[in-house]
Amino acid sequence: MDDLFALADEHLNVARSSAHGRSAHRLLHEEPLRQTVIALTAGTALDEHNAPAAASLQVLRGTVRLTAGSGDVELGAGRLQPIPQERHGLLALEDAVVLLTTVNE
């Protein structure tokens, strides 16, 4: 079993040394379920994209803003948020690591 906090620290260090300010690691890929650890440095964004069939975002470190047409949500460490069924994006308000869980049809 993976240690989420160790992965968060590892990928945040990779993101900090990356020109793009991000790093990702897929933990689980068993159709239709996927889980990915994503690290973003402060100010780094994942541009707006389509939502999968179902998804949630759990913040492991830092603070992020989930952006969507229906409204933005600011999330800090320990928060779990369903991702809306609409185009959305993600912005790191400070260095942050999230666990993205998706179900794809």
N, C-alpha and C positions, 0 to 999 in steps of 0.2 A: 504494500500500500504506500502511496506517495505521501510525503509530509508536505502539506500545503504551505505552511509557513516557511519551510526551507526553500521550496520552489519559488515562493513569493520573493524572498530575499535574493535568491540567485538571479531571477529574471529581472528584478529591479536593478541589480548591478549591471546586467547586460544592457538594459534599456538606457541606463545612465551613460554607458560608453558607446552607444549606437548613435549614428548620425541622425537617425529617424526618431530617436527617443522612445522606442518601444521594443518589446520582446514578447514572444508567445510560445506556449508549450501545450500541445494537445495531450491531455491526460487519458482521455477515454474516447474511443471511436468504435462503438458497437451500435450499428444502425438499429434504430433511428436516433440513438442518444449519443451526444458528444459533449465533452467537458474540456474547456481550455482555460489555462491561466494566462492572463494578459497583463503585462506591466507597461505603464506609461509614465514618462516624466512629466512634471508640471508643465501645462500649456500644450501638451501633445493631444491630438484628437484622432479619433477614428471617424472618418467622414460618414455622412448620412448613407445608409444602406437599407435594403429591405429586411423585414423581420422573417425569421423562420416560422414554422408552424406553431411552435411554443418555445419560450426561452425565459431564463431568469439570469440576473446578475447579482453576485454576492461580492461585496467589497471586503478584501482581506487586509489591505493597507491603504492609507491615505483617503482622499476625497475626490469624487468624480461627479460630473453632471451628465445625466442621461437626457438627451435632447430629442424631442418629438413634436409633431404638429399639435398634439393634444396637450402639450405643456412639458416643461422641463422639471426634472427632479434631481435634487442634490443629495448624494448618498455618501456617508462616511463609513469607516471601518465597522464591520459587523452587520451592516444593513444588507438585506436581501430584497430585491425588487423584480417583479415580473416585467418583462420587456413588452411594450405595447405592440399590437398587431398593425404596425404602420412603419413607414420609413423613420429611422432614428439614427442618432450618432452618440458618441461618447467623448467627453472632454475631461482630462485630468486637471483638477484645480490645484493639486499638489502631487508630488510623486505618489503613484497609486498602483495597486495590483488588484485585479478582479478575477473571479471565477465565473466564466460564462458557461451556462448549461443550456443546450439546445436540443430540441426534438425536430428532426427533419422528416418530412413525409416522403 
